[in-house]
Structures are given as C-alpha cells and as structure tokens.
Amino acid sequence: LFGPGVVSFRLVALVPGILTLLLFFPFVRRLLGGGARSEAPALLATFALAVHPMHVYYTRFGRAYALMLFLELLLLWALVAVYDEEGRASIGRWVLVGVSAALLPVVHLSSASFVLALGLGALLLAWMRGGARALRMPLVVFALAALVAFLAYLPVLEDVRAYFAQTRDTKDHPSTWIGIPVLLAGSAPLAILWLFGLPLFLGNFIARRRVGPLLAAALAGPLAALVVTRPHGMEFAWARYLLIFAPLVPVLLAWGILRVLDWKWGVAGERIGLAVLAIAYGVSFLTGPIRPGRRRVVAFSNTYLAMRELSPFDAPWDGASSVYQEIAADSEARCVVEFPVPVTRAVLLQRNLGRIHGKRVKVGWPGKLPAALAGGGPYVNVFDVSDEDADYLVVHRNLPREVRAFWLSVYDDHLGGRISGIDAGFLLRHQATFIGSQMHVQPAFVEERLGAIHRRLGPPSYVDDDVMAWKLSR
C-alpha cells in the first residue's frame, strides 16, 4: 500500500499505537461504569499512557508490542461490554472477542497467557450470571480462537520449539526486580506508588464492579506466566511481556485514589487528587527520557535509553576523534554522513558521537540503496555522497576498536566497575550483550572501499588512527 521504506516498517507500530490512545478514553469510561464520575480517572489514565516512555518507544518502530497492546485492550473491552450488561450479548461482540483472542498469540506468543487468563475470567463471570448453560458461548469462542492461533503457528512450529530449546540452558534473567516496575510505571517514584497502590485498589475494584474479575485476570495472567516459566530475557524483555500493566495500573490508581478523596472531602477532594496525580505524571514526563528538550541524535535515538536514561552513555567520550569537535565548531555545518555505522547495541557509540557534534546524521550505505531504504530516511550511497547530501563524510577505519574503547570508557571510567542501584539491570543488559557477541563491520571491508571514495572526493581533510573525514561543503 505504501511501498518499501521506513514509513511502511514503522506503520506496523505507529497505527496501533495511535489507535490505542484513541480507544483508551472510551474504554476506561466503560470499564469504570460510565457516568460523570468515570471521566476524571479516564482522562488521567489516558494522559499517563500518552506520555509513557515504554508506550512511546514501542510505537516508534516495527515490532509487535504496540499491536499486541492494542489487541489486548480491544479484547478486554469486548469482554467488559459482554458482561457489564444484563441479558444476552450481541453476536458482534462475541465475534470481536474471538478475533482479538485468535490474533493476539499470533502477533506475539507471550500474549497467550493474557488470552487464557481472560478466558478463565469470562467463564467465571458466565457461571456467576447463568450457571452451566452460560458457559457454552465463552467456551466455543475461546476454543475456536485457540484453534485458529495454533493453525497459524503450524508452519513455524519447529522454529518455536528450536528457540525454546536454545534458550533452555542459557537463560538471562532480570538482575534487579525493581527495574521491571520502573519501566512499566515510567519512573522510580511512580513505581513505588504502583507497588503499594495496585494490590490495595484492585481488591476494592473487584468488590465494587461486576467486571472486576476481568481486570484482575488481565493483570494476573501475564504475571503468573512470567513467574512460572521465567523466560529468557532481562528487565527490558520482562517489562515487554507485562506491557498491559502500563495502561491498566494508572486506571486503578486514578479510580482508587479519587474515590478515597471523594469519600473523604467530596468533589473538592476529587479535584485535588486529580490535580496532584496529573502533576505527578507531568513531572515524570518532564524529567524522564522522552522529555521535551532532551538532546537527541534523531537517527540513533530509538534505543533502550528512550525508556530509561543511563547517564554514562551520554557523557561525551574523551576518546572520540577530534574531528567531531571541529564539526561541532562549524556553525555552517548541518549534516554528517557516517560510514560504516555500528549495529545492534554498539550503535550507542554513534549516538554519543552525534551528541558531541550536534548535527544531523545520515547513514552511509556501501553502494546503491536497496529498495527498502530508497524511499527516504537517513540513508545515502557513500560512493555518491555530495555537498547536497551533507557537509561532512566521516569514515571509521576500525570500528570494532572504537566501539570497544567507548564501551570500556563507559563501564570503567564513568562507572569504575561499580554497577548498583535501580539502573544496575539496565547497565548489565547492555554490558552482557556487548563485544564478544556483537557483529561489526570489519576494517578490511572499509579499506576495500576507501579507494573508490578517494577517487571521487580526493584526499581527506582530516586523518587520524580511527577516522578519515572529508569536508564536502565549500
């Protein structure tokens, strides 16, 4: 529909991410029973989701988590609509339940625990409302959804088995459990509020709302699956598997706190609570990783640091080539082409260099751009680069050596080998997957292509042990 390119890749996440925000306010109002008293908690929870670092991060690029969260909320909303009214639910609502329940495990296997838990919650509510006869519809719908999901997995069933066999004996696990609620809440102070408020208000919600068991199942299912299976992955991975917590817990907190204040001081108390919670979320946003004005290198900003800042990676690297200071001092320069660029977590080196010089960065590609990259974005054929593309071309002669030196600087010079506190798990996540297992563009690959660059651009304007640089603009 949109052709190859970055836009198409990102629409996979961007569309469901935006749809989630559009869905969320009416969904929360329905969950809380509708009426004027549900509007304030719904507004507050929607604001919290809109500025949530984790939700924003996974809406930026083509992984499955934004779509998974959208479908999870859609399934929960459909079931709330089915069981929040007297009488028989419409076939259309049951179709929505079945479709979203079938799609969820296909979009991401970790959501199977969510679907199973909601299925059990639906059976419980059906039994409470109509006894054994009422179990027929939820049993049929969820059984058909499970069958469709299983059939969808048949072509890749061996790959799935191979993955679990591969990770059975080499599992990474979170290093500090507090890191998971910090990611899910968006900040450490909010995480503390979550840990105390969630069990307190969930029990009260179950007691007061007919559909309370559905909300409890939506939260308990993924959490129980993690505790039982303890899958491969550290803090970032486990937080992804619990992503449904990010929108739902703020709903519970807003509902519970506003109810308590309303009971104690009436409408004035509710308004005070709304203002205080809005300020808390606002402060978390304005001091968090996606705050306005945070210095970014746009082409390299979508890293885990967009969810949780780690200051050692932001400190200007003392070992960086001095050409970056020259570029920073060039007030007329607007753009730099870097070739080659690091891949995987080593891209944090390029991000640091971009923060030093402060210019826009484009990615040098070794030849004609493939169709998937030709439709725009920060890519340019390094053998065709000119002053129309950028002001400087920087070629890294030994990227593995540079990346290693930068990483050692982060962990030895800035941290002194000491990793502790809330950020320990996040720092260890980067360290654990670095150097030995990382892929790098090797020096021989670069040397083979330097000749063609020389012939086109002439001698470089800057040379040191790590880089060669050409000033393209005159």
Order of alpha helices (4+ residues) and beta strands (2+ residues): alpha-alpha-alpha-alpha-alpha-alpha-alpha-alpha-alpha-alpha-alpha-alpha-alpha-alpha-alpha-beta-alpha-beta-alpha-beta-beta-alpha-alpha-alpha-beta-beta
